[in-house]
Amino acid sequence: MQDVKIIIFLNLLFFSIYLCDAQEIYGKYQLIDASISSMEIGVTYNFQPNGVFENISHEHLGEKIISGGNYTVNKDTLILTYKNLKSNSNCSKNIIEKERIDSSNILFADLQVFDSKGKPQIGVHLLLKTKEKNIILGFSSDSEGKFPPLYIYDPYIKFLDLSFVGYNDVSINTDTLFGFDTEFKINLNNSSETYSDHEGTYKFIIKNLDPKGIELVSFPGKKVIKFKKID
């Protein structure tokens, strides 16, 4: 009887240790796929300690398809809840300050541009265009990501278009800017990154978890999926 109690105790101890380890699943992993030999392509998962995960499909020529959401570990089950990231993937054009001025026919604007990591981006092209997209004037951002202050006295200028190699273009319509002094902060998005609108919840049984990687079993389906830890 005593031996039975010891066995039960050891089983419970092992199970509690396993669950403790499962809670520390965070890190970066790559899907083990025999058909892919290059680290430059394939599928990676990045589990952050705050319960957020990112799933990146690395394509040829540096293209990336990014999806993700939140994850939880419930006993021996890994639960992934995907969110629509595409809705938040557009270039951010934040108005820092907007003050009304005396004339409704004048536009004052200060623009500062940043890369996808939030650092000031030098060399971004700013083109002032008409309604027909004809170019009237152009500028380039300096080392702080700033352009010369804009003083526009003619509604003939309809668009402020920004472009830089490797990033998605940004277009600002001037219709609502005349009569104001406006300060913009603009964050560019990498053109090689595509954000997914995929949504849904998926469950996996944690079959094995160690410092080298994770082995999961899909539920339902019972397909074994292996990941190696790369960070």
C-alpha positions in Angstrom: 0.0 0.0 0.0 2.9 2.3 0.8 4.5 1.6 -2.5 1.3 2.5 -4.3 1.2 5.9 -2.4 4.8 6.5 -3.4 4.0 5.8 -7.1 1.0 8.1 -7.1 3.0 10.8 -5.4 5.8 10.6 -8.0 3.3 10.6 -10.8 1.7 13.8 -9.4 5.1 15.4 -8.9 6.1 14.6 -12.5 2.8 16.0 -13.8 3.1 19.2 -11.8 6.7 19.7 -13.0 5.6 19.1 -16.6 2.9 21.7 -16.2 5.3 24.2 -14.7 7.6 23.7 -17.7 4.7 24.1 -20.1 4.0 27.5 -18.6 7.5 28.5 -19.8 6.8 27.8 -23.4 7.8 31.3 -24.5 10.6 31.7 -27.0 11.1 31.5 -30.7 10.6 28.2 -32.6 10.8 27.0 -36.2 8.6 24.3 -37.7 10.6 21.2 -38.5 9.8 20.5 -42.2 11.9 18.0 -44.1 11.1 19.7 -47.4 12.7 22.9 -46.2 16.4 23.1 -45.6 17.0 26.9 -45.4 16.6 29.0 -42.3 15.5 31.9 -44.6 12.2 30.2 -45.4 9.7 28.2 -43.4 7.4 28.9 -40.5 8.3 30.4 -37.1 6.4 31.0 -33.9 7.4 33.5 -31.3 5.7 33.1 -27.9 6.1 36.1 -25.6 5.8 36.0 -21.8 2.8 38.3 -21.9 0.6 35.7 -23.7 1.0 37.1 -27.2 2.3 35.0 -30.1 3.4 35.8 -33.6 3.3 33.3 -36.5 5.4 34.2 -39.5 5.5 32.3 -42.8 8.9 33.2 -44.4 8.6 33.1 -48.2 11.1 33.3 -50.9 12.7 36.7 -51.7 12.2 37.9 -48.1 8.4 38.0 -48.2 6.7 37.5 -44.9 3.1 36.6 -44.0 2.4 37.6 -40.4 -0.4 36.3 -38.2 -0.9 35.9 -34.5 -2.9 36.7 -31.4 -3.0 35.3 -27.9 -2.0 31.9 -26.4 -2.6 30.1 -23.1 -1.5 26.9 -21.6 -4.2 24.9 -19.8 -2.7 21.9 -18.1 -1.2 20.0 -21.0 -3.0 21.9 -23.8 -1.7 24.8 -25.8 -4.5 27.1 -27.0 -3.8 29.6 -29.9 -6.4 32.3 -30.5 -5.7 34.1 -33.8 -6.7 37.7 -34.3 -7.3 39.8 -37.4 -4.0 41.7 -37.7 -4.7 43.2 -41.2 -7.0 45.8 -39.7 -4.1 47.3 -37.7 -1.5 47.0 -40.5 -2.0 50.2 -42.3 0.6 52.9 -42.1 0.0 55.0 -39.0 -0.6 58.7 -39.6 -0.9 60.2 -36.2 -1.8 63.9 -35.8 0.2 65.1 -32.8 -1.2 68.6 -32.8 -3.8 70.5 -35.0 -4.5 74.2 -34.4 -6.9 76.4 -36.4 -5.4 79.4 -38.1 -7.0 82.6 -39.4 -7.3 81.7 -43.1 -9.1 78.6 -44.4 -7.1 78.9 -47.7 -3.7 78.2 -46.0 -2.2 74.9 -44.9 0.7 74.7 -42.5 2.1 71.3 -41.8 5.1 69.6 -40.1 5.8 66.0 -41.0 8.1 63.5 -39.4 8.5 59.9 -40.7 9.7 56.7 -39.0 10.5 53.2 -40.2 8.6 50.1 -39.2 10.7 49.9 -36.0 9.9 53.4 -34.9 13.3 55.0 -35.8 13.5 58.2 -37.8 13.9 57.4 -41.5 16.2 59.5 -43.7 15.7 59.9 -47.4 11.9 59.4 -47.6 10.4 61.3 -50.6 7.6 63.7 -50.0 5.8 64.8 -53.2 3.1 67.5 -53.4 0.6 66.5 -56.0 -2.6 67.8 -57.7 -6.0 66.1 -57.8 -4.8 64.4 -61.0 -1.6 63.2 -59.2 0.7 65.6 -61.1 3.8 66.4 -59.1 4.3 70.1 -58.1 7.2 69.9 -55.7 9.2 67.3 -53.8 11.3 67.0 -50.6 13.4 64.4 -48.8 13.4 63.7 -45.0 16.6 64.5 -43.0 18.4 62.3 -40.4 15.6 63.0 -37.9 12.9 61.9 -40.4 11.7 65.5 -40.8 10.8 67.6 -43.8 10.9 71.4 -44.3 7.7 73.0 -42.8 5.0 73.2 -45.4 3.2 76.5 -46.1 0.7 75.9 -48.9 -1.5 78.7 -50.1 -3.3 77.0 -52.9 -6.0 74.2 -52.6 -4.6 73.1 -56.0 -2.3 70.8 -53.9 -4.6 67.8 -53.1 -2.1 65.1 -51.9 1.0 64.8 -49.8 2.5 61.5 -50.9 5.4 59.7 -49.2 7.5 56.9 -50.6 10.6 55.0 -49.7 12.2 51.8 -51.1 11.0 48.7 -49.2 8.0 50.4 -47.6 4.4 50.9 -48.5 3.5 54.4 -49.9 1.5 56.8 -47.8 -0.9 59.4 -49.2 -2.4 62.3 -47.2 -5.4 64.1 -48.6 -5.1 67.9 -47.9 -8.9 68.6 -48.0 -9.2 68.7 -44.2 -5.9 70.4 -43.6 -6.5 73.8 -45.0 -7.2 76.3 -42.3 -5.0 74.4 -39.8 -1.5 74.2 -38.5 -1.0 70.4 -38.3 1.9 68.2 -37.0 2.1 64.6 -38.2 4.0 61.6 -37.1 4.0 58.9 -39.8 5.1 55.3 -39.3 5.9 53.3 -42.4 5.1 49.7 -43.0 7.6 47.3 -44.6 6.3 46.4 -48.1 7.6 42.8 -47.8 5.3 42.1 -44.8 1.7 41.1 -45.3 -0.6 40.9 -42.3 -3.2 38.2 -42.1 -6.9 38.6 -41.3 -7.1 35.0 -40.1 -9.1 34.4 -36.9 -10.0 31.3 -34.9 -9.0 29.2 -31.9 -6.9 26.0 -32.2 -5.9 23.5 -29.5 -2.8 21.3 -29.3 -1.7 18.6 -26.8 1.8 19.2 -25.5 3.4 15.8 -26.1 6.9 16.9 -25.2 8.6 20.2 -24.1 12.3 20.6 -23.5 15.0 23.3 -24.1 15.5 22.0 -27.6 11.9 22.4 -28.8 8.2 21.4 -28.6 6.3 18.4 -29.9 2.6 19.0 -30.3 -0.4 16.9 -31.3 -3.2 18.6 -33.1 -6.7 18.3 -31.6 -8.7 17.0 -33.3 -6.7 15.2 -36.0 -3.9 13.8 -33.9 -1.2 15.1 -36.3 2.2 15.4 -34.7 3.9 18.7 -35.2 7.5 19.4 -34.2 9.3 22.6 -33.5 12.9 23.4 -32.7 13.8 26.3 -30.5 15.9 28.9 -32.3 16.0 31.7 -29.7 
